Amino acid sequence: MAIKNNEVITKHLVSKKFAATFIKPALVLIALIVGVFVIGLSTAHAQHGPMSSVTTEYFNMVYTGNLTGAQALFDANPDDMGTQMLKDQFKDRFIDQTSSLDFSRLESPKVREIAELFQAYWRDGLMQTASLEDLNASLKGNLDRILMSEGIESDLDDDDELWENIEGFIEAEGYFALSGRTPPLYELAIWMDNDTRVEEIELTDGAVKVPLTAISDFVSYGWINFSAYGMTSMGGWAEKEGLYCLCDHYDKDGEQYKLSFLKHEGRHFADFKLYPKLKAPDLEYRAKLTELAYADTSTYHLMAQFTNASNKIDNAPHPLANWYVIDGLSKALLGGQRPTEGSAWENIPAEDIRSSALLLLTEHDALLQQLGANTTKGTILVN
């Protein structure tokens, strides 16, 4: 999820895999980018079978933006398939820093410099080489320096203005861009091509018609993709004006596209109007419940995903929303006993999960209306 102009923009991450879903954010642009994380495997990863415990734990580190424990994880599990797959990539990208994104297609020297600044910032932020406050200030100062060299002034106390200026400059140089914050780090996506159409999406409270822009030819997918070595990437996001989709990454007949992108991001699009002040955790909570309310073949996959990637922390909207989804469904279907393994849900009829998810969503709507639809920031708290 990203936040922009004080609006939540939701972002959906898709693994470059054949069928699994691993969700990202929403991206919080600070514009807070809100989106869906699709938890999944890359095609290469999928060839080795299900995600190992090390791979699962590494992806959990990725989504919380903290890789400082990765080397210890690999050292403690030398024979795990995930260790064998990830340890060299981690070393090359974050220790030796010999593995980087390819920015050679960015013909603009200033845009290339901006992209390189973000890459260096992601490395430092993920490895926590300094406080995030200091890293953020350094990045914004360097970005402001580049903009000032082009005669563009920004108020560094106003993140929205800075990101608008960064995007405007990149677009003036001939590219498309999305910037802001995917908690906990600042974000930058750059791509080359857009194509827009209108899509009608059925939601639990009625259908919405949404402008959908298919985007392609990426130079940078953002920090989650960077830290996952391309195994998980942005699948799309929602803004007040419409949805943006990396449509080439999806099977259009599959539930990853129909649910985890269209339903999820369509819920965000509708909620931007229904609840204009709603914060990212509540937006994600509602979108995930919407996925479950419509799920057919992917019910247990989604439940395993939400269970395994849940965490009650305040700087990661997706894991936090997952925690509340699982908490609510555990109370409804498991007598309040939270499962430690996602497979535990396979003992619950899928129809019961769907109906309970719909009920939780309906109850959340009623509570938000009671709090004041136009003013409420949500109900989800860390403590």
Buried (B, 14 or more C-beta within 10 A) or exposed (E): BBBBBEBBBBBBBBBBBEBBBBBBBBBBBBBBBBBBBBBBBBEEBBEBEEBBEBBBBBBBBBBBBBBEEBBEBBEEBEEBBBBBBBBEBBBBBBEEEEBEBEBEEBEBEBBBBBBBBBBBBBBBBBBEEEEBEEBBEBBBEBBBEBBEEEEBEBEEEEBBBBBBBBBEBBEEBEBBBBBBBBBBBBBBBBBBEEEEEEBEBEBBEEEBEBBBBBBBEBBBBBBBBBBBBBBBBBBBBBBBEBBBBBBEBBEEEBBBBBBBBBBBBBBBBBBBEBBBBBBBBBBBBBBBBBBBBBBEEBBBBBBBBBBBBBEBEEBBBBBBBBBBBBBBBBBBBBEEEBBEEBEBBEEBEBEBBBBBBBBBBBEBBEEBEEEEBEEBBBBBEEE
